[in-house]
Amino acid sequence: MPGIQKASCSTMNRGAGKVKQDYLQCFPVLRESVLYGFACTLQNTGCRDPFSSEVKPRILLMGLRRSGKSSIQKVVFHKMSPNETLFLESTNKICREDVSNSSFVHFQIWDFPGQIDFFDPTFDYEMIFRGTGGLIFVIDSQDDYVEALSRLHLTVTRAYKVNPDINFEVFIHKVDGLSDDHKIEKQRDIHKRANDDLVDAALERIHLSFYLTSIYDHSIFEAFSKVVQKLIPQLPTLENLLNIFISNSGIEKAFLFDVVSKIYIATDSSPVDMQTYELCCDMIDVVIDISCIYGTALIAIIGFMPTKGEGAIGSLDYTPEERKALAKKSQDFCCAACGGSMKSALLPVTSNSNPTNNDREAKELARQISFKAESSSSSTAARKQVLVSPVSSEPSGEQASESATQTETPESPEAADSQTSLQSTPREEAPQPGPLNRPLSPRQRRAQQPRRPASPTYPQLQLQPEGSSHVGLAVLIVVLTLALAALIFRRIYLASEYKFDYEL
Ligand SMILES: Nc1nc2c(ncn2[C@@H]2O[C@H](COP(=O)(O)OP(=O)(O)OP(=O)(O)O)[C@@H](O)[C@H]2O)c(=O)[nH]1
């Protein structure tokens, strides 16, 4: 068990680690992406989370109402299907989300309501912009964007005054409804007008980046990837590493993915082909789906292992010592089909092998699993059963006297209940006999246990002393003998009566 814990992978379900490894061996681009992904952290330009000591970069989502801000957040970070966004309600307050919960990329996203008013004195925009790393302004390309452009200008100029280091990103959104020509035309027009406004305000040094996006394809993931990349201080190093990697491996293209959100944190310097990126995204989906299926199953199995067997079919009805010995032995297991060995799959246990959330989940599962024998008796009743059962181990004097009190006169219904439940005592509760008080093996325990009565209604029968059964047998024999004698006597009588009649 501890070995399994150490075999875990951080971004996915622990149990699915091996499955994921196999997949990643087949897809080196993904493998490298995933492996590098673990080590990435974002630039420290953000706010201090009131609930943690960690400082996270902040990305703001701004734009007019119904431009698609919440949809972008839900699709990229919550795996919401694009069609479901049709039912999203309008945002009426700032929604902050900590993305570090779902991946190894740590940042916060703040989704602003479209109707936000910068001139409202209650809106402390200075505080907000001061800790911001990136500002995404969403423009609905299917709508008239004149108002959106003036709002963009106002937002950018205000933010720039407070924090000139902010990266300004403009998402020309909902382009799925536009033809290719139309898209290019819109982008050119928006780009020109926005920059002209900045030039007019003598703020031409402000750099705006434009992206054509839609939640109905991968363009939104690609755009978000580029936004996040700008916040990674190690980006040039990562790109260099990926360049070296592809030049030495013969791999065409390498992405460094954040597996959970499917945004890529870095790629080599060759141009990004959308189709390759989409292929990798699809592969990540497959890996995550499989890891979910196998991960859940594995957690259930792991949870089952420490569960008390209670003689259930397929259960591990062994003492803790035997279980430990078996666990050690299992490390020598080698799969005949694939040749993989347990030793190579599991990492060694160290003092740092702290339990993860999944381990706790497995323990909780183990706690919840209860077999029939356990569930039908309370722990108190179980203890009482241990005391009154005529098992070969001898209870102490104190225990014996308690058992006598319990069996003779149940003073209350509860006491009667406790007696009735005596049949269903868990076997592992039996006292551990032997001079060294060593736990017994399942076979020994079975041998020591009394046969359970067929009917659970008469627990007192268990308490009959052995001699009483002999007396009963003798009485039965006498009664039977008498009955037989009576029958013979009657037969003789009838025979003589018949004879008498005949004579008459
Ligand atoms: N066609 C298309 N529709 C989109 C896209 N993104 C979002 N939408 C739709 O746009 C509508 C508004 O989306 P929201 O995400 O609620 O917009 P919002 O900007 O958060 O709105 P507020 O909360 O009012 O500020 C929804 O019906 C979405 O389904 C897209 O890429 N293409």
The ligand as an SDF file (V2000), in Angstrom:
LIG
                    3D

 32 34  0  0  0  0  0  0  0  0999 V2000
  -21.5190   31.6640  -30.8450 N   0  0  0  0  0  0  0  0  0  0  0  0
  -20.8470   31.8190  -29.7190 C   0  0  0  0  0  0  0  0  0  0  0  0
  -21.5190   32.1390  -28.5920 N   0  0  0  0  0  0  0  0  0  0  0  0
  -20.8210   32.2980  -27.4540 C   0  0  0  0  0  0  0  0  0  0  0  0
  -19.4190   32.1140  -27.3970 C   0  0  0  0  0  0  0  0  0  0  0  0
  -19.0120   32.3410  -26.1330 N   0  0  0  0  0  0  0  0  0  0  0  0
  -20.1050   32.6290  -25.4210 C   0  0  0  0  0  0  0  0  0  0  0  0
  -21.2010   32.6020  -26.1950 N   0  0  0  0  0  0  0  0  0  0  0  0
  -22.5810   32.8680  -25.7860 C   0  0  0  0  0  0  0  0  0  0  0  0
  -22.6900   34.1820  -25.3430 O   0  0  0  0  0  0  0  0  0  0  0  0
  -23.7080   34.2830  -24.3620 C   0  0  0  0  0  0  0  0  0  0  0  0
  -23.2240   35.1230  -23.2020 C   0  0  0  0  0  0  0  0  0  0  0  0
  -22.1780   34.4470  -22.5800 O   0  0  0  0  0  0  0  0  0  0  0  0
  -21.7130   34.7950  -21.0730 P   0  0  0  0  0  0  0  0  0  0  0  0
  -20.5090   33.9870  -20.8490 O   0  0  0  0  0  0  0  0  0  0  0  0
  -22.8210   34.6860  -20.1370 O   0  0  0  0  0  0  0  0  0  0  0  0
  -21.3350   36.3080  -21.2230 O   0  0  0  0  0  0  0  0  0  0  0  0
  -20.7090   37.2640  -20.1060 P   0  0  0  0  0  0  0  0  0  0  0  0
  -19.7660   38.1480  -20.7980 O   0  0  0  0  0  0  0  0  0  0  0  0
  -20.1890   36.4880  -18.9720 O   0  0  0  0  0  0  0  0  0  0  0  0
  -21.9900   38.0600  -19.6580 O   0  0  0  0  0  0  0  0  0  0  0  0
  -22.1930   38.9030  -18.3030 P   0  0  0  0  0  0  0  0  0  0  0  0
  -22.0750   37.9490  -17.2020 O   0  0  0  0  0  0  0  0  0  0  0  0
  -23.5750   39.4720  -18.4270 O   0  0  0  0  0  0  0  0  0  0  0  0
  -21.1630   39.9850  -18.2700 O   0  0  0  0  0  0  0  0  0  0  0  0
  -24.0700   32.8650  -23.9810 C   0  0  0  0  0  0  0  0  0  0  0  0
  -25.2970   32.5550  -24.5490 O   0  0  0  0  0  0  0  0  0  0  0  0
  -22.9960   32.0250  -24.6050 C   0  0  0  0  0  0  0  0  0  0  0  0
  -23.4670   30.7650  -25.0310 O   0  0  0  0  0  0  0  0  0  0  0  0
  -18.7440   31.7620  -28.6240 C   0  0  0  0  0  0  0  0  0  0  0  0
  -17.5300   31.5790  -28.6960 O   0  0  0  0  0  0  0  0  0  0  0  0
  -19.5090   31.6440  -29.7320 N   0  0  0  0  0  0  0  0  0  0  0  0
  1  2  1  0
  2  3  2  0
  2 32  1  0
  3  4  1  0
  4  5  2  0
  4  8  1  0
  5  6  1  0
  5 30  1  0
  6  7  2  0
  7  8  1  0
  8  9  1  0
  9 10  1  0
  9 28  1  0
 10 11  1  0
 11 12  1  0
 11 26  1  0
 12 13  1  0
 13 14  1  0
 14 15  2  0
 14 16  1  0
 14 17  1  0
 17 18  1  0
 18 19  2  0
 18 20  1  0
 18 21  1  0
 21 22  1  0
 22 23  2  0
 22 24  1  0
 22 25  1  0
 26 27  1  0
 26 28  1  0
 28 29  1  0
 30 31  2  0
 30 32  1  0
M  END
$$$$
